Amino acid sequence: MLQTINMNKYQHFFYDYFKELSLKEIVEVTSMSEANVKVKLHRARKKLLSIVKKTVEPELINHYGRK
């Protein structure tokens, strides 16, 4: 699932979730404004949600069924 996420585009997401950096630390590492990092994190979360919905939800529906 994470293979479909371009990690260059979503490096902020990577720093936030996998390296567990704070927002301030991400701002320092990327040299971007706090507002810009927040926007990029929001977009990355939305992208991940859409990927999860496309892959996990159909699998659950097929396994458990939905009426």
KELO-625977 format. One record per residue: residue number from 1; z, y, x of N, C-alpha, C, O, CB in turn. Coordinates in steps of 0.1 Angstrom, whole numbers, plus 5000, padded with zeros to 4 digits. Glycine has a CB too. Example, Ala and Ser with C-alpha at 12.3 -4.5 7.8 and 13.67 -1.06 7.14 Angstrom:
<pts>
n/nzz/nyy/nxx/cazz/cayy/caxx/czz/cyy/cxx/ozz/oyy/oxx/cbzz/cbyy/cbxx
1/5078/4943/5132/5078/4955/5123/5078/4967/5132/5085/4967/5142/5090/4955/5113 .
2/5071/4978/5128/5071/4989/5137/5079/5000/5129/5080/5011/5134/5057/4994/5141 .
</pts>
This chain:
<pts>
n/nzz/nyy/nxx/cazz/cayy/caxx/czz/cyy/cxx/ozz/oyy/oxx/cbzz/cbyy/cbxx
1/5000/4988/5008/5000/5000/5000/5000/5013/5009/4992/5022/5006/5012/5000/4991 .
2/5008/5013/5019/5009/5025/5027/4996/5026/5036/4994/5037/5041/5021/5024/5037 .
3/4988/5016/5037/4976/5017/5045/4966/5026/5038/4958/5032/5045/4969/5003/5046 .
4/4967/5028/5025/4958/5037/5018/4962/5052/5019/4955/5061/5014/4958/5033/5003 .
5/4974/5054/5025/4978/5068/5027/4974/5073/5041/4978/5066/5051/4994/5070/5025 .
6/4967/5083/5042/4963/5089/5055/4975/5095/5061/4979/5106/5056/4951/5099/5053 .
7/4980/5089/5071/4993/5094/5077/4991/5107/5084/5001/5114/5085/4998/5083/5087 .
8/4980/5111/5088/4978/5124/5094/4979/5134/5083/4986/5145/5085/4964/5125/5101 .
9/4974/5132/5072/4975/5141/5060/4989/5141/5055/4993/5152/5050/4965/5137/5049 .
10/4996/5130/5056/5009/5129/5050/5020/5127/5060/5030/5120/5058/5010/5118/5040 .
11/5018/5134/5072/5028/5132/5082/5042/5137/5078/5052/5132/5083/5024/5140/5095 .
12/5042/5147/5069/5055/5153/5065/5063/5142/5057/5075/5141/5058/5053/5165/5056 .
13/5056/5135/5049/5061/5124/5041/5067/5113/5051/5078/5109/5049/5051/5117/5032 .
14/5060/5110/5061/5064/5101/5071/5077/5106/5078/5087/5098/5079/5054/5099/5082 .
15/5077/5118/5082/5090/5124/5088/5101/5123/5078/5113/5120/5083/5087/5138/5093 .
16/5099/5126/5066/5110/5127/5056/5115/5113/5053/5128/5112/5053/5104/5133/5043 .
17/5107/5103/5051/5112/5090/5046/5114/5080/5057/5123/5072/5056/5102/5085/5036 .
18/5106/5080/5067/5107/5070/5077/5115/5074/5089/5122/5066/5095/5093/5065/5081 .
19/5114/5086/5093/5122/5091/5104/5135/5098/5099/5143/5101/5107/5114/5101/5112 .
20/5135/5100/5086/5147/5106/5080/5151/5120/5085/5162/5123/5088/5159/5096/5081 .
21/5140/5128/5088/5143/5141/5092/5146/5150/5081/5141/5148/5070/5131/5147/5100 .
22/5154/5160/5083/5157/5170/5073/5145/5179/5071/5136/5180/5080/5169/5178/5076 .
23/5145/5187/5061/5134/5197/5059/5133/5206/5070/5122/5209/5075/5136/5205/5045 .
24/5144/5211/5075/5144/5220/5086/5139/5214/5099/5131/5220/5106/5159/5225/5089 .
25/5142/5201/5101/5136/5194/5113/5121/5192/5112/5114/5194/5122/5143/5181/5115 .
26/5116/5189/5100/5102/5188/5098/5095/5201/5100/5084/5201/5106/5099/5183/5083 .
27/5101/5212/5096/5095/5225/5098/5094/5228/5113/5084/5233/5118/5104/5237/5091 .
28/5104/5224/5121/5104/5226/5135/5094/5218/5142/5087/5222/5151/5118/5223/5141 .
29/5093/5205/5138/5083/5196/5144/5069/5200/5141/5060/5199/5150/5086/5181/5139 .
30/5066/5204/5129/5052/5207/5125/5048/5222/5127/5036/5225/5126/5051/5203/5111 .
31/5058/5230/5129/5055/5245/5131/5049/5251/5118/5040/5260/5119/5046/5247/5143 .
32/5053/5245/5107/5048/5250/5094/5059/5257/5087/5071/5255/5090/5042/5239/5085 .
33/5056/5265/5077/5066/5272/5069/5073/5261/5060/5068/5251/5057/5060/5283/5060 .
34/5086/5265/5056/5093/5256/5048/5086/5254/5034/5086/5242/5029/5107/5261/5045 .
35/5080/5264/5029/5073/5263/5016/5061/5254/5017/5059/5246/5008/5069/5277/5012 .
36/5054/5255/5028/5042/5246/5030/5046/5232/5032/5040/5223/5026/5035/5251/5043 .
37/5057/5229/5039/5062/5215/5040/5066/5210/5027/5063/5198/5024/5074/5215/5050 .
38/5073/5218/5019/5077/5213/5005/5065/5210/4997/5066/5200/4990/5086/5224/4999 .
39/5055/5218/4997/5043/5215/4990/5037/5202/4994/5033/5194/4986/5033/5227/4991 .
40/5036/5200/5007/5029/5188/5013/5038/5176/5009/5032/5165/5006/5028/5189/5028 .
41/5051/5177/5010/5059/5165/5006/5057/5162/4991/5057/5150/4987/5074/5169/5009 .
42/5057/5172/4983/5054/5170/4968/5041/5163/4966/5041/5154/4958/5055/5184/4961 .
43/5031/5168/4973/5018/5161/4971/5018/5147/4976/5011/5138/4970/5007/5169/4978 .
44/5025/5144/4987/5025/5131/4992/5033/5122/4982/5029/5110/4980/5032/5130/5006 .
45/5044/5127/4976/5051/5119/4967/5042/5115/4954/5043/5104/4949/5064/5126/4962 .
46/5035/5125/4950/5026/5123/4938/5015/5113/4942/5012/5104/4934/5019/5136/4934 .
47/5010/5113/4954/5000/5104/4958/5006/5090/4959/4999/5080/4954/4994/5107/4972 .
48/5018/5088/4964/5024/5075/4965/5027/5070/4951/5025/5058/4948/5037/5076/4973 .
49/5031/5078/4942/5033/5074/4928/5021/5069/4922/5021/5059/4915/5039/5086/4920 .
50/5009/5076/4924/4997/5071/4918/4993/5057/4924/4987/5049/4917/4986/5081/4920 .
51/4995/5055/4937/4992/5043/4943/5001/5032/4938/4996/5021/4935/4994/5043/4959 .
52/5014/5035/4936/5023/5025/4930/5019/5021/4916/5019/5009/4913/5038/5030/4931 .
53/5016/5031/4908/5012/5028/4894/4999/5019/4894/4998/5011/4885/5009/5041/4887 .
54/4990/5022/4903/4978/5014/4903/4980/4999/4908/4973/4990/4903/4967/5020/4912 .
55/4989/4997/4917/4991/4984/4923/5002/4976/4917/5001/4964/4914/4992/4985/4938 .
56/5014/4983/4916/5026/4975/4912/5026/4973/4896/5029/4962/4892/5038/4983/4916 .
57/5023/4984/4889/5024/4983/4874/5015/4971/4869/5020/4964/4861/5020/4996/4868 .
58/5002/4971/4873/4994/4959/4867/5000/4946/4871/4999/4936/4863/4980/4961/4872 .
59/5005/4945/4883/5011/4932/4887/5023/4928/4878/5024/4917/4874/5015/4933/4902 .
60/5031/4938/4875/5043/4936/4867/5038/4932/4853/5044/4923/4846/5052/4948/4866 .
61/5028/4939/4848/5023/4936/4834/5018/4922/4834/5020/4915/4824/5012/4947/4830 .
62/5010/4918/4844/5005/4905/4844/5016/4894/4845/5014/4884/4839/4995/4903/4856 .
63/5026/4897/4853/5036/4887/4855/5046/4886/4843/5049/4875/4838/5045/4891/4867 .
64/5050/4897/4837/5059/4897/4826/5053/4899/4813/5059/4896/4802/5069/4908/4828 .
65/5041/4904/4813/5034/4906/4800/5039/4918/4793/5050/4922/4794/5035/4894/4791 .
66/5030/4924/4785/5034/4936/4777/5027/4935/4764/5015/4932/4764/5030/4950/4785 .
67/5034/4937/4753/5028/4935/4740/5024/4949/4734/5019/4949/4723/5037/4928/4731 .
</pts>
